[in-house]
Amino acid sequence: MPRVPVPEVPTRVPGLVLRELTLEDADAYYALLDGNREHLGRLGDYRAESEATPGWARRHLGEDPAPGRRYGIRWNGELIGRVDLVAVAPPRYGTSYWLGEAHVGSGHATAACAAAYAYAARELGATDIFAGVTHGNDRSAALLRRLGFVPVAVFEDYTRFRLRPVP
């Protein structure tokens, strides 16, 4: 049975959209990873991505994330990051996100994540979205708090946050 395409998700920022990351994006995704190795690996939470090869990018994007979503964050058509909705136990989802270092501080991650989580509530029926933030990643914790996430558990290496989105 053919796979149904995942819809593009607009954000509140003109030119900033979420579009499904697929195998066709492997070269652009690898280039983004390659240019952000130090940035992604600084806290140890994106080790696989910071050590990626072109083959890894192709294999990774060749895996179907359904029923979750794997979005590329695109700014005026350029791939600048990603945000995922991981179907842990729907309607409960996990999330991960990152932005290329050149775009950190632009508000693009906040806008992209806000759009992804609103989509999750509206279209996927998400009742809870969880995120783990490595201790020391203050920007990520601040992003989650801006979007209404609250800390619900503290572990040795990270804090777990939860959002109860409103459709």
C-alpha positions as CSV (number, residue, x, y, z in Angstrom):
1,M,0.0,0.0,0.0
2,P,1.5,3.4,-0.9
3,R,2.5,5.7,1.9
4,V,0.3,8.8,2.4
5,P,2.5,11.9,2.3
6,V,2.8,13.9,5.5
7,P,1.4,17.4,5.1
8,E,3.6,20.5,5.2
9,V,3.1,22.5,8.4
10,P,3.3,26.3,8.2
11,T,4.6,28.4,11.1
12,R,3.9,31.9,12.3
13,V,7.1,33.1,10.6
14,P,6.8,33.9,6.9
15,G,9.1,31.6,4.9
16,L,9.6,29.1,7.8
17,V,7.8,25.7,7.2
18,L,8.0,22.1,8.4
19,R,8.3,19.6,5.6
20,E,8.7,15.9,6.0
21,L,12.3,14.7,5.9
22,T,12.6,11.8,3.5
23,L,15.2,9.9,1.7
24,E,15.2,12.5,-1.1
25,D,16.6,15.0,1.5
26,A,19.6,12.8,2.4
27,D,22.2,15.0,0.7
28,A,20.9,18.2,2.1
29,Y,20.5,16.6,5.6
30,Y,24.0,15.2,5.5
31,A,25.4,18.7,4.5
32,L,23.6,20.3,7.4
33,L,24.9,17.6,9.8
34,D,28.4,17.9,8.5
35,G,28.4,21.6,9.0
36,N,27.1,21.3,12.6
37,R,29.1,18.4,14.1
38,E,30.6,20.4,16.9
39,H,27.4,22.2,17.7
40,L,25.4,18.9,17.8
41,G,28.0,17.0,19.8
42,R,28.8,19.6,22.4
43,L,26.5,18.1,25.1
44,G,26.6,14.5,23.8
45,D,22.9,14.3,23.1
46,Y,23.1,14.0,19.3
47,R,26.1,11.7,19.1
48,A,24.9,9.7,16.0
49,E,24.1,12.9,14.1
50,S,27.5,14.5,15.0
51,E,29.3,11.4,13.7
52,A,27.1,10.9,10.6
53,T,28.3,9.7,7.3
54,P,26.4,10.1,4.0
55,G,25.4,6.4,4.2
56,W,24.1,6.9,7.8
57,A,22.0,9.9,6.6
58,R,20.5,7.8,3.7
59,R,19.7,4.8,6.0
60,H,18.3,7.1,8.7
61,L,16.0,9.0,6.4
62,G,15.0,5.7,4.6
63,E,13.4,4.5,7.9
64,D,9.7,5.3,8.1
65,P,8.9,7.1,11.4
66,A,5.2,6.5,11.1
67,P,3.0,6.9,13.0
68,G,5.3,9.6,14.3
69,R,6.5,12.6,12.2
70,R,10.0,13.6,11.1
71,Y,10.1,17.2,9.9
72,G,12.8,19.3,8.3
73,I,12.7,22.9,9.4
74,R,13.0,25.0,6.2
75,W,13.7,28.7,6.0
76,N,13.0,30.0,2.5
77,G,13.5,26.5,1.2
78,E,16.8,25.9,2.9
79,L,17.0,23.0,5.4
80,I,18.1,24.5,8.7
81,G,17.1,21.9,11.3
82,R,14.6,19.3,12.3
83,V,11.8,18.6,14.7
84,D,10.4,15.1,15.4
85,L,7.2,13.8,16.9
86,V,7.9,10.3,18.2
87,A,4.8,8.1,18.7
88,V,5.8,6.6,22.0
89,A,2.3,5.5,23.0
90,P,-0.2,7.7,21.1
91,P,-1.8,9.9,22.2
92,R,1.5,10.4,24.1
93,Y,4.4,11.6,22.0
94,G,8.0,12.4,22.5
95,T,9.8,15.2,20.7
96,S,13.3,16.1,19.7
97,Y,14.5,19.1,17.8
98,W,17.7,20.9,16.7
99,L,18.6,23.9,14.6
100,G,21.8,24.5,12.7
101,E,24.1,26.7,14.8
102,A,23.9,29.7,12.3
103,H,20.2,29.9,13.1
104,V,20.3,29.6,16.9
105,G,18.8,32.7,18.5
106,S,16.6,33.6,15.5
107,G,13.3,32.4,17.0
108,H,13.0,29.7,14.3
109,A,13.2,26.8,16.7
110,T,10.5,28.2,18.9
111,A,8.2,28.9,15.9
112,A,8.9,25.5,14.3
113,C,8.3,23.6,17.6
114,A,5.1,25.6,18.3
115,A,3.8,24.7,14.9
116,A,4.7,21.0,15.3
117,Y,3.1,20.7,18.7
118,A,-0.1,22.5,17.6
119,Y,-0.2,20.1,14.6
120,A,0.3,17.1,17.0
121,A,-2.7,18.2,19.2
122,R,-5.0,19.1,16.3
123,E,-4.2,16.4,13.7
124,L,-2.7,13.5,15.8
125,G,-4.8,13.9,18.9
126,A,-1.7,14.3,21.1
127,T,-2.6,14.7,24.8
128,D,1.0,14.7,26.1
129,I,4.3,15.6,24.5
130,F,7.5,14.8,26.4
131,A,11.0,16.1,25.8
132,G,14.3,15.3,27.5
133,V,16.8,18.1,27.9
134,T,20.4,17.4,28.8
135,H,21.6,19.3,31.8
136,G,23.4,22.4,30.6
137,N,21.3,22.9,27.5
138,D,19.7,26.0,28.9
139,R,18.5,27.3,25.5
140,S,16.5,24.1,24.9
141,A,14.9,24.2,28.4
142,A,14.0,27.9,27.9
143,L,12.4,27.1,24.5
144,L,10.2,24.4,26.1
145,R,9.2,26.6,28.9
146,R,8.2,29.4,26.4
147,L,5.9,26.8,24.8
148,G,4.3,25.8,28.1
149,F,6.3,22.6,28.9
150,V,6.9,22.0,32.6
151,P,9.6,19.8,34.2
152,V,8.2,16.5,35.5
153,A,11.3,14.5,36.3
154,V,15.0,15.1,36.9
155,F,17.5,12.3,36.1
156,E,21.2,12.1,36.4
157,D,21.9,13.5,32.8
158,Y,18.7,15.2,31.8
159,T,15.3,16.7,32.8
160,R,12.1,15.4,31.4
161,F,9.5,18.1,30.4
162,R,5.9,17.6,29.5
163,L,3.4,19.6,27.5
164,R,-0.4,19.0,27.6
165,P,-1.3,20.7,24.3
166,V,-4.6,22.2,23.6
167,P,-6.1,21.4,20.1
